[in-house]
């Protein structure tokens, strides 16, 4: 019996050869390939600047640092996301404030964001769940009305389009964060990046990525550097960047197949699923369906060779955030979604025969 997981990287011979060439080069760590990858991300998204790092979690962390988010500030995000979307605010001492979701998309609701803005709110982190962009124009309007920063968590959404603009162009935000984990649309094994149109933020992001070091002015041509703030070693390697450059060339191919798979499920499976809004042309990272008796469904699926996953346990229900005062019942739409959601296999290697087999097994469970 063939086993199917919910996600899987696709590595070509060209990807491998590109990495091998870099391994044979004089540079292995944060060198020319990283700069080339950053430029390629800018060219693709339309953003002016890109800073590549070792994970999207690191990218979120340095974005908070670059914005000057600190103890006493509040940052609004969604409970339906991976832990890092909220944790990045806690890393800098800020309070995390959750806002409930739109039940049809599982994205953060702009109306719910409005309910949670206080005099201490400094930033909003909308998460483009499953690859579909949040309503960024509306979120941007809210942010401008209240003088707030916006950092798009687009860990799921490289290749996605919102209202004719590429996610990551930062038209509606101060920064956008991408993930290149192996289950994402393109991979650098581990890795992430931040895009921005602000030169000020770009310089800060570069410094926080590498120990808080600055090398400018007279120092630019010699050995000297200055540590002006406390930074971290969040650098990406040239090996990872080389893989990213090669993968990025295949992004449209990956997107086309992912959307074909989503359409195939929508047409042939007939189970409740998330809705794509008119403003979206998503590069889907996930295909969650909604089922009754989800726990029973999960284990029956495993017996049939379907290693599915749940995205996500609402962050506010985690023990750490319960200690911050959150409890079950605080965000009913997010909690209802969690009770029913389960993500089906979605990756470019799946053939239509694979999809027929997956659908057959799922229907055998229901």
VENQUIFEN-V982569 format. One record per residue. N is the residue number from 1. RES is the residue in one small letter. SS is DSSP state (H for helix, E for strand, - for the rest). D_FIRST is the distance of its C-alpha to the first C-alpha in Angstrom with 2 decimals. Layout:
n=(N/N)
res=(RES/RES)
ss=(SS/SS)
d_first=(D_FIRST/D_FIRST)
This chain:
n=(1/2/3/4/5/6/7/8/9/10/11/12/13/14/15/16/17/18/19/20/21/22/23/24/25/26/27/28/29/30/31/32/33/34/35/36/37/38/39/40/41/42/43/44/45/46/47/48/49/50/51/52/53/54/55/56/57/58/59/60/61/62/63/64/65/66/67/68/69/70/71/72/73/74/75/76/77/78/79/80/81/82/83/84/85/86/87/88/89/90/91/92/93/94/95/96/97/98/99/100/101/102/103/104/105/106/107/108/109/110/111/112/113/114/115/116/117/118/119/120/121/122/123/124/125/126/127/128/129/130/131/132/133/134/135/136/137/138/139/140/141/142/143/144/145/146/147/148/149/150/151/152/153/154/155/156/157/158/159/160/161/162/163/164/165/166/167/168/169/170/171/172/173/174/175/176/177/178/179/180/181/182/183/184/185/186/187/188/189/190/191/192/193/194/195/196/197/198/199/200/201/202/203/204/205/206/207/208/209/210/211/212/213/214/215/216/217/218/219/220/221/222/223/224/225/226/227/228/229/230/231/232/233/234/235/236/237/238/239/240/241/242/243/244/245/246/247/248/249/250/251/252/253/254/255/256/257/258/259/260/261/262/263/264/265/266/267/268/269/270/271/272/273/274/275/276/277/278/279/280/281/282/283/284/285/286/287/288/289/290/291/292/293/294/295/296/297/298/299/300/301/302/303/304/305/306/307/308/309/310/311/312/313/314/315/316/317/318/319/320/321/322/323/324/325/326/327/328/329/330/331/332/333/334/335/336/337/338/339/340/341/342/343/344/345/346/347/348/349/350/351/352/353/354/355/356/357/358/359/360/361/362/363/364/365/366)
res=(x/x/x/x/x/x/x/x/x/x/x/x/x/x/x/x/x/x/x/x/x/x/x/x/x/x/x/x/x/x/x/x/x/x/x/x/x/x/x/x/x/x/x/x/x/x/x/x/x/x/x/x/x/x/x/x/x/x/x/x/x/x/x/x/x/x/x/x/x/x/x/x/x/x/x/x/x/x/x/x/x/x/x/x/x/x/x/x/x/x/x/x/x/x/x/x/x/x/x/x/x/x/x/x/x/x/x/x/x/x/x/x/x/x/x/x/x/x/x/x/x/x/x/x/x/x/x/x/x/x/x/x/x/x/x/x/x/x/x/x/x/x/x/x/x/x/x/x/x/x/x/x/x/x/x/x/x/x/x/x/x/x/x/x/x/x/x/x/x/x/x/x/x/x/x/x/x/x/x/x/x/x/x/x/x/x/x/x/x/x/x/x/x/x/x/x/x/x/x/x/x/x/x/x/x/x/x/x/x/x/x/x/x/x/x/x/x/x/x/x/x/x/x/x/x/x/x/x/x/x/x/x/x/x/x/x/x/x/x/x/x/x/x/x/x/x/x/x/x/x/x/x/x/x/x/x/x/x/x/x/x/x/x/x/x/x/x/x/x/x/x/x/x/x/x/x/x/x/x/x/x/x/x/x/x/x/x/x/x/x/x/x/x/x/x/x/x/x/x/x/x/x/x/x/x/x/x/x/x/x/x/x/x/x/x/x/x/x/x/x/x/x/x/x/x/x/x/x/x/x/x/x/x/x/x/x/x/x/x/x/x/x/x/x/x/x/x/x/x/x/x/x/x/x/x/x/x/x/x/x/x/x/x/x/x/x)
ss=(-/-/-/E/E/-/-/-/-/-/-/-/H/H/H/H/H/H/H/H/H/H/H/-/-/-/-/-/-/-/-/H/H/H/H/H/H/H/H/H/H/H/H/H/H/-/-/-/E/E/E/E/E/-/-/H/H/H/H/H/H/H/H/H/H/H/H/-/-/-/-/-/-/E/E/E/E/E/-/-/-/-/-/H/H/H/H/H/H/H/H/-/-/-/E/E/E/E/E/-/E/-/-/-/-/-/-/E/-/H/H/H/H/H/H/-/-/-/-/-/E/E/E/E/E/-/E/-/H/H/H/-/-/-/-/H/H/H/H/H/H/H/H/H/H/H/-/-/E/E/E/E/E/-/-/-/-/-/-/-/E/E/-/-/E/E/-/-/-/-/-/-/-/-/E/E/E/E/E/-/-/-/-/-/-/-/-/-/-/-/-/E/E/E/E/E/-/-/H/H/H/H/H/H/H/H/H/H/H/E/-/-/E/E/-/-/H/H/H/H/H/-/-/-/-/E/E/-/-/-/-/-/E/-/E/-/-/H/H/H/H/H/H/H/H/H/H/H/-/-/H/H/H/H/H/H/H/H/H/H/H/H/H/H/H/H/H/H/-/-/-/-/E/-/-/-/-/-/-/E/E/-/-/-/-/-/E/E/E/E/-/-/-/H/H/H/H/H/H/H/H/H/H/-/-/E/E/-/E/-/-/-/-/-/H/H/H/-/H/H/H/H/-/-/-/-/-/-/-/-/-/H/H/H/H/H/H/H/H/H/E/E/E/E/-/-/-/-/-/-/-/H/H/H/H/H/H/H/H/H/H/H/H/H/H/-)
d_first=(0.00/3.79/6.35/9.61/12.99/16.20/17.94/17.93/20.86/21.38/23.56/25.22/27.37/30.40/29.41/29.10/32.37/34.19/33.31/34.35/37.63/38.34/37.65/40.33/42.73/45.48/43.80/40.73/41.49/43.00/44.70/44.91/41.21/41.20/44.21/42.58/39.46/41.72/43.68/40.57/39.48/43.03/43.06/39.85/40.72/44.48/45.38/48.32/46.95/43.69/43.24/40.00/39.01/36.37/34.53/34.94/36.15/38.94/39.66/40.15/42.35/44.66/44.91/46.37/48.70/49.85/50.72/52.70/50.81/52.15/52.94/54.29/52.39/49.73/46.58/44.73/40.96/38.10/36.29/32.96/32.18/31.18/33.83/35.47/36.93/39.15/39.52/41.23/44.19/44.42/44.48/47.87/49.14/48.76/47.82/44.56/45.11/42.18/42.39/40.18/37.81/37.85/35.39/34.29/33.34/33.02/35.53/38.76/41.45/44.75/46.67/45.22/46.14/49.73/49.92/49.25/51.61/54.47/57.25/54.98/52.06/51.70/48.31/45.35/41.78/39.85/36.08/34.37/31.37/28.04/30.10/32.70/36.23/38.44/41.70/43.41/46.67/47.28/46.31/48.59/51.45/51.04/51.05/54.17/55.98/55.52/55.71/52.18/49.82/46.37/43.41/40.32/37.08/34.98/32.20/29.76/31.99/32.81/33.10/33.96/37.25/39.68/42.59/42.59/42.57/39.81/38.58/40.17/43.49/45.10/47.24/46.82/46.42/47.85/44.62/40.91/38.19/34.91/31.89/30.04/27.34/24.02/22.37/25.47/26.12/27.82/27.81/30.28/27.90/30.19/33.15/35.02/38.30/41.14/42.90/46.44/49.52/51.92/53.44/54.56/51.09/49.70/52.20/51.45/47.68/48.25/50.48/48.22/45.32/47.44/49.53/51.97/53.57/55.73/57.18/59.55/63.18/64.96/62.00/59.73/61.14/61.33/59.67/60.51/58.33/58.87/56.63/57.74/55.11/52.42/49.28/45.98/43.99/41.35/41.43/38.56/38.33/38.91/35.56/33.80/36.18/35.53/31.82/32.86/35.29/32.71/30.11/32.87/33.51/30.03/30.35/31.27/28.35/25.99/27.90/27.75/23.97/23.64/26.14/24.41/21.17/23.38/25.19/22.05/21.00/24.64/24.94/21.80/20.80/24.27/24.08/26.91/26.70/29.25/31.95/33.02/36.80/39.04/40.13/36.63/34.66/31.84/29.45/26.78/25.19/23.45/22.48/23.27/23.14/25.27/24.07/25.90/24.85/22.98/22.34/20.72/18.62/17.54/16.27/14.61/12.73/11.62/10.42/8.19/6.88/10.14/12.55/15.60/19.22/22.67/25.48/27.90/29.63/33.18/35.12/38.23/36.50/35.77/38.16/40.00/40.82/41.74/44.36/45.62/46.35/43.32/41.78/39.33/40.93/42.43/40.08/38.90/37.06/34.98/34.27/33.35/30.93/29.31/28.92/26.67/24.99/21.39/20.15/17.25/15.61/18.51/18.86/20.02/17.04/15.27/15.89/16.84/13.84/11.72/14.28/14.14/10.47/11.43/14.58/13.17/11.22/14.47/16.67/14.95/16.11/19.60)
